[in-house]
Amino acid sequence: MRYPVVLLDVGGTLIGPQSTFGAVYSELFASYGVRADAETFERAIYQVWDEMNRVIPEGENRYTHFADGEAGYWNRFVKQTVQYATGQEIGDRLTTDALQKLRGRFSEARSWSVFADVVPALERLREAGVRLGVVSNWDSQLPHVLDKLQLTHWFETIVVSHFEGIEKPNPEIFKRALERLEVEPRDALHIGDSVELDGGGASAAGIDWLCVDRHNDPPNEGFIGNFDRLHRYALDGLATE
């Protein structure tokens, strides 16, 4: 077996949102009389995400970057998103109330879809004797989300940036997964959806990697389009065709 261990990213790799993030924001804030359509909110969300990425040093845990921690990060995120989408500045009370509802919504199984090829691929990997782990940039809700989606039992270790205090592409987060599985980098293959975060971090840790493109058919050059051959890569290596 070429790779006795396969590590997997979560968002965009194992699961995706049932609805767009913008649609959820649009529906929720309309209930407060703060209105913009789903597409406008979606653009605002990604604009704020990009801005936060420029403020927070690469590889640092975004959820502990600010003195007020995870809640402070998301409060800033929500306030700025609403301002960009609607042109309105919302107060602290509305932000806190809305954020509680948003976090509740995104902790529910109904907010996420497990991609159709994921469970069959995990079954084939486990049948082949491959050990599985997660390495994900996510906040404190990820273990709960994976439980709700009935994915937790597939993985021997689940390494979440919030709890580790570091994020991909910091190679240390990958090394911690390997330490917990007691394997060497050469024995692991990492699968994610970001060349910069997943590929860059895994490579810096000495781990081979592949990226999956869930958005384009055919997938972008250098990406795999699905998990149909993932067990073959684990067994025979990346040159498998």
C-alpha positions as a Markdown table, in Angstrom:
| # | Residue | x | y | z |
|---|---|---|---|---|
| 1 | Met | 0.0 | 0.0 | 0.0 |
| 2 | Arg | 1.5 | 3.4 | -1.0 |
| 3 | Tyr | -0.3 | 5.5 | 1.5 |
| 4 | Pro | -1.5 | 3.8 | 4.7 |
| 5 | Val | -3.0 | 7.1 | 5.9 |
| 6 | Val | -5.3 | 9.5 | 4.1 |
| 7 | Leu | -6.0 | 12.9 | 5.6 |
| 8 | Leu | -8.9 | 15.0 | 4.4 |
| 9 | Asp | -10.0 | 18.6 | 4.5 |
| 10 | Val | -13.7 | 19.1 | 5.3 |
| 11 | Gly | -15.3 | 22.2 | 3.7 |
| 12 | Gly | -15.4 | 21.9 | -0.1 |
| 13 | Thr | -13.8 | 18.4 | 0.1 |
| 14 | Leu | -16.2 | 16.3 | 2.2 |
| 15 | Ile | -19.2 | 18.6 | 2.6 |
| 16 | Gly | -20.7 | 21.8 | 1.1 |
| 17 | Pro | -23.5 | 24.1 | 2.1 |
| 18 | Gln | -27.1 | 23.0 | 1.2 |
| 19 | Ser | -27.9 | 26.6 | 0.3 |
| 20 | Thr | -25.5 | 29.4 | -0.4 |
| 21 | Phe | -24.2 | 31.3 | 2.6 |
| 22 | Gly | -25.6 | 34.4 | 1.1 |
| 23 | Ala | -29.1 | 32.9 | 0.9 |
| 24 | Val | -28.9 | 32.1 | 4.7 |
| 25 | Tyr | -27.7 | 35.6 | 5.6 |
| 26 | Ser | -30.3 | 37.2 | 3.3 |
| 27 | Glu | -33.2 | 35.3 | 4.8 |
| 28 | Leu | -32.1 | 35.9 | 8.4 |
| 29 | Phe | -31.4 | 39.6 | 8.2 |
| 30 | Ala | -34.6 | 40.2 | 6.3 |
| 31 | Ser | -36.4 | 39.1 | 9.5 |
| 32 | Tyr | -34.7 | 42.1 | 11.2 |
| 33 | Gly | -35.7 | 44.5 | 8.4 |
| 34 | Val | -32.1 | 44.5 | 7.0 |
| 35 | Arg | -32.4 | 43.5 | 3.4 |
| 36 | Ala | -30.2 | 42.5 | 0.5 |
| 37 | Asp | -30.6 | 39.6 | -2.0 |
| 38 | Ala | -28.7 | 36.4 | -1.6 |
| 39 | Glu | -26.2 | 37.2 | -4.4 |
| 40 | Thr | -25.3 | 40.5 | -2.8 |
| 41 | Phe | -24.8 | 38.9 | 0.6 |
| 42 | Glu | -22.7 | 36.1 | -1.0 |
| 43 | Arg | -20.3 | 38.7 | -2.6 |
| 44 | Ala | -20.1 | 40.5 | 0.7 |
| 45 | Ile | -19.3 | 37.4 | 2.6 |
| 46 | Tyr | -16.4 | 36.5 | 0.3 |
| 47 | Gln | -15.1 | 40.1 | 0.3 |
| 48 | Val | -15.0 | 40.1 | 4.1 |
| 49 | Trp | -13.4 | 36.7 | 4.1 |
| 50 | Asp | -10.6 | 38.0 | 1.8 |
| 51 | Glu | -10.1 | 41.1 | 4.0 |
| 52 | Met | -9.9 | 39.0 | 7.1 |
| 53 | Asn | -7.3 | 36.8 | 5.4 |
| 54 | Arg | -5.2 | 39.9 | 4.8 |
| 55 | Val | -5.5 | 41.1 | 8.4 |
| 56 | Ile | -4.7 | 37.7 | 10.0 |
| 57 | Pro | -1.2 | 36.4 | 9.4 |
| 58 | Glu | -1.0 | 33.2 | 7.3 |
| 59 | Gly | -1.2 | 30.1 | 9.4 |
| 60 | Glu | -2.4 | 31.9 | 12.5 |
| 61 | Asn | -5.7 | 30.7 | 14.1 |
| 62 | Arg | -8.3 | 33.4 | 13.0 |
| 63 | Tyr | -10.6 | 32.5 | 15.9 |
| 64 | Thr | -8.0 | 33.5 | 18.5 |
| 65 | His | -6.5 | 36.5 | 16.6 |
| 66 | Phe | -8.7 | 39.1 | 18.3 |
| 67 | Ala | -8.7 | 39.6 | 22.1 |
| 68 | Asp | -12.4 | 38.6 | 22.3 |
| 69 | Gly | -11.8 | 35.3 | 20.6 |
| 70 | Glu | -14.0 | 33.3 | 18.3 |
| 71 | Ala | -17.2 | 35.3 | 19.1 |
| 72 | Gly | -15.2 | 38.5 | 18.4 |
| 73 | Tyr | -14.1 | 37.2 | 15.1 |
| 74 | Trp | -17.6 | 36.3 | 14.0 |
| 75 | Asn | -19.1 | 39.5 | 15.3 |
| 76 | Arg | -16.7 | 41.5 | 13.2 |
| 77 | Phe | -17.3 | 39.3 | 10.2 |
| 78 | Val | -21.1 | 39.6 | 10.5 |
| 79 | Lys | -21.1 | 43.4 | 11.0 |
| 80 | Gln | -18.8 | 44.0 | 8.1 |
| 81 | Thr | -20.7 | 41.6 | 5.8 |
| 82 | Val | -24.1 | 43.4 | 6.5 |
| 83 | Gln | -22.5 | 46.8 | 6.0 |
| 84 | Tyr | -21.1 | 45.8 | 2.6 |
| 85 | Ala | -24.3 | 44.0 | 1.5 |
| 86 | Thr | -26.9 | 46.6 | 2.7 |
| 87 | Gly | -25.0 | 49.8 | 3.4 |
| 88 | Gln | -26.4 | 49.6 | 7.0 |
| 89 | Glu | -24.4 | 49.5 | 10.2 |
| 90 | Ile | -26.0 | 47.2 | 12.7 |
| 91 | Gly | -25.6 | 47.5 | 16.5 |
| 92 | Asp | -24.1 | 45.1 | 18.9 |
| 93 | Arg | -27.4 | 43.7 | 20.2 |
| 94 | Leu | -28.7 | 42.9 | 16.7 |
| 95 | Thr | -25.3 | 41.4 | 15.8 |
| 96 | Thr | -25.1 | 39.2 | 18.8 |
| 97 | Asp | -28.7 | 37.9 | 18.3 |
| 98 | Ala | -28.2 | 37.3 | 14.6 |
| 99 | Leu | -24.9 | 35.6 | 15.2 |
| 100 | Gln | -26.4 | 33.2 | 17.7 |
| 101 | Lys | -29.0 | 32.3 | 15.1 |
| 102 | Leu | -26.4 | 31.9 | 12.3 |
| 103 | Arg | -24.2 | 29.7 | 14.4 |
| 104 | Gly | -27.2 | 27.6 | 15.3 |
| 105 | Arg | -28.2 | 27.3 | 11.7 |
| 106 | Phe | -24.7 | 26.3 | 10.5 |
| 107 | Ser | -24.4 | 23.7 | 13.3 |
| 108 | Glu | -27.4 | 21.8 | 11.9 |
| 109 | Ala | -27.1 | 18.9 | 9.6 |
| 110 | Arg | -29.8 | 20.5 | 7.3 |
| 111 | Ser | -27.3 | 23.3 | 6.4 |
| 112 | Trp | -24.8 | 20.9 | 4.9 |
| 113 | Ser | -24.6 | 18.2 | 2.3 |
| 114 | Val | -22.1 | 15.3 | 2.3 |
| 115 | Phe | -20.9 | 15.0 | -1.3 |
| 116 | Ala | -22.3 | 11.8 | -2.9 |
| 117 | Asp | -19.0 | 10.2 | -3.5 |
| 118 | Val | -17.6 | 10.7 | 0.0 |
| 119 | Val | -19.1 | 7.8 | 2.0 |
| 120 | Pro | -18.5 | 5.2 | -0.8 |
| 121 | Ala | -14.9 | 6.4 | -1.0 |
| 122 | Leu | -14.4 | 6.2 | 2.8 |
| 123 | Glu | -15.9 | 2.7 | 2.8 |
| 124 | Arg | -13.5 | 1.5 | 0.1 |
| 125 | Leu | -10.5 | 3.1 | 1.9 |
| 126 | Arg | -11.4 | 1.5 | 5.1 |
| 127 | Glu | -12.0 | -1.9 | 3.4 |
| 128 | Ala | -8.5 | -1.6 | 2.0 |
| 129 | Gly | -7.0 | -1.0 | 5.4 |
| 130 | Val | -6.3 | 2.7 | 5.0 |
| 131 | Arg | -6.5 | 4.8 | 8.2 |
| 132 | Leu | -8.3 | 8.1 | 8.0 |
| 133 | Gly | -8.0 | 11.6 | 9.6 |
| 134 | Val | -9.3 | 15.1 | 9.2 |
| 135 | Val | -7.2 | 18.3 | 9.0 |
| 136 | Ser | -9.5 | 21.3 | 8.7 |
| 137 | Asn | -9.5 | 25.1 | 9.2 |
| 138 | Trp | -12.8 | 25.5 | 11.1 |
| 139 | Asp | -14.2 | 26.9 | 14.2 |
| 140 | Ser | -15.2 | 25.1 | 17.4 |
| 141 | Gln | -18.4 | 23.8 | 15.8 |
| 142 | Leu | -16.8 | 21.3 | 13.5 |
| 143 | Pro | -16.9 | 18.3 | 15.8 |
| 144 | His | -20.6 | 18.8 | 16.3 |
| 145 | Val | -21.2 | 19.3 | 12.6 |
| 146 | Leu | -19.4 | 16.0 | 11.8 |
| 147 | Asp | -21.4 | 14.2 | 14.5 |
| 148 | Lys | -24.6 | 15.5 | 13.0 |
| 149 | Leu | -23.6 | 14.4 | 9.6 |
| 150 | Gln | -22.6 | 11.0 | 10.9 |
| 151 | Leu | -19.0 | 11.3 | 9.6 |
| 152 | Thr | -17.1 | 11.3 | 12.9 |
| 153 | His | -16.8 | 7.5 | 13.2 |
| 154 | Trp | -14.8 | 7.3 | 9.9 |
| 155 | Phe | -11.8 | 9.1 | 11.4 |
| 156 | Glu | -9.1 | 8.1 | 13.9 |
| 157 | Thr | -8.2 | 11.8 | 14.5 |
| 158 | Ile | -9.9 | 15.1 | 13.8 |
| 159 | Val | -7.5 | 18.0 | 13.8 |
| 160 | Val | -9.3 | 21.3 | 13.9 |
| 161 | Ser | -7.5 | 24.7 | 13.6 |
| 162 | His | -9.6 | 26.3 | 16.3 |
| 163 | Phe | -8.4 | 23.8 | 18.9 |
| 164 | Glu | -4.9 | 23.6 | 17.6 |
| 165 | Gly | -4.3 | 27.4 | 17.6 |
| 166 | Ile | -2.9 | 27.3 | 14.1 |
| 167 | Glu | -4.3 | 27.0 | 10.6 |
| 168 | Lys | -3.4 | 25.5 | 7.3 |
| 169 | Pro | -1.1 | 26.2 | 5.4 |
| 170 | Asn | 1.0 | 26.0 | 8.6 |
| 171 | Pro | 2.7 | 22.6 | 8.3 |
| 172 | Glu | 2.5 | 22.1 | 12.1 |
| 173 | Ile | -1.2 | 21.3 | 11.9 |
| 174 | Phe | -0.4 | 18.4 | 9.5 |
| 175 | Lys | 2.4 | 17.2 | 11.7 |
| 176 | Arg | 0.1 | 17.0 | 14.7 |
| 177 | Ala | -2.2 | 14.8 | 12.8 |
| 178 | Leu | 0.7 | 12.5 | 11.9 |
| 179 | Glu | 1.9 | 12.4 | 15.5 |
| 180 | Arg | -1.5 | 11.4 | 16.7 |
| 181 | Leu | -1.6 | 8.6 | 14.1 |
| 182 | Glu | 2.0 | 7.7 | 14.8 |
| 183 | Val | 3.0 | 7.7 | 11.1 |
| 184 | Glu | 5.7 | 9.3 | 9.0 |
| 185 | Pro | 4.9 | 12.0 | 6.4 |
| 186 | Arg | 5.9 | 9.7 | 3.5 |
| 187 | Asp | 3.0 | 7.3 | 4.6 |
| 188 | Ala | 0.3 | 9.9 | 4.3 |
| 189 | Leu | -1.7 | 11.5 | 1.4 |
| 190 | His | -3.7 | 14.7 | 2.0 |
| 191 | Ile | -6.8 | 15.6 | 0.1 |
| 192 | Gly | -8.3 | 19.1 | 0.1 |
| 193 | Asp | -9.8 | 21.7 | -2.2 |
| 194 | Ser | -7.2 | 24.5 | -1.9 |
| 195 | Val | -3.7 | 24.4 | -3.6 |
| 196 | Glu | -2.5 | 27.2 | -1.3 |
| 197 | Leu | -3.9 | 25.9 | 2.0 |
| 198 | Asp | -4.0 | 22.1 | 1.6 |
| 199 | Gly | -1.3 | 21.7 | -1.0 |
| 200 | Gly | 1.1 | 24.2 | 0.4 |
| 201 | Gly | 0.7 | 23.1 | 4.0 |
| 202 | Ala | 0.9 | 19.4 | 3.2 |
| 203 | Ser | 3.9 | 19.8 | 1.0 |
| 204 | Ala | 5.7 | 21.8 | 3.7 |
| 205 | Ala | 5.1 | 19.0 | 6.1 |
| 206 | Gly | 6.5 | 16.4 | 3.6 |
| 207 | Ile | 3.1 | 15.0 | 2.8 |
| 208 | Asp | 1.9 | 14.2 | -0.8 |
| 209 | Trp | -1.4 | 15.8 | -1.7 |
| 210 | Leu | -4.2 | 16.0 | -4.2 |
| 211 | Cys | -6.8 | 18.7 | -4.7 |
| 212 | Val | -10.5 | 18.1 | -5.6 |
| 213 | Asp | -12.5 | 20.5 | -7.7 |
| 214 | Arg | -16.2 | 20.2 | -6.8 |
| 215 | His | -17.2 | 23.2 | -8.9 |
| 216 | Asn | -16.1 | 22.6 | -12.5 |
| 217 | Asp | -16.8 | 19.8 | -14.9 |
| 218 | Pro | -14.3 | 18.9 | -16.1 |
| 219 | Pro | -12.2 | 19.9 | -13.1 |
| 220 | Asn | -9.5 | 22.5 | -13.3 |
| 221 | Glu | -6.1 | 21.1 | -14.5 |
| 222 | Gly | -4.2 | 19.3 | -11.9 |
| 223 | Phe | -7.3 | 18.6 | -9.7 |
| 224 | Ile | -9.4 | 15.5 | -9.4 |
| 225 | Gly | -13.1 | 15.8 | -10.0 |
| 226 | Asn | -14.4 | 13.3 | -7.5 |
| 227 | Phe | -13.3 | 10.5 | -5.0 |
| 228 | Asp | -14.1 | 7.6 | -7.3 |
| 229 | Arg | -10.4 | 6.6 | -7.6 |
| 230 | Leu | -9.2 | 7.7 | -4.2 |
| 231 | His | -8.7 | 4.2 | -2.9 |
| 232 | Arg | -6.5 | 3.4 | -6.0 |
| 233 | Tyr | -4.3 | 6.4 | -5.3 |
| 234 | Ala | -4.0 | 5.3 | -1.7 |
| 235 | Leu | -3.1 | 1.7 | -2.8 |
| 236 | Asp | -0.9 | 2.4 | -5.8 |
| 237 | Gly | 0.2 | 6.0 | -5.7 |
| 238 | Leu | -0.6 | 9.2 | -7.5 |
| 239 | Ala | 0.5 | 7.9 | -10.9 |
| 240 | Thr | -2.5 | 5.5 | -11.0 |
| 241 | Glu | -4.6 | 5.9 | -14.0 |
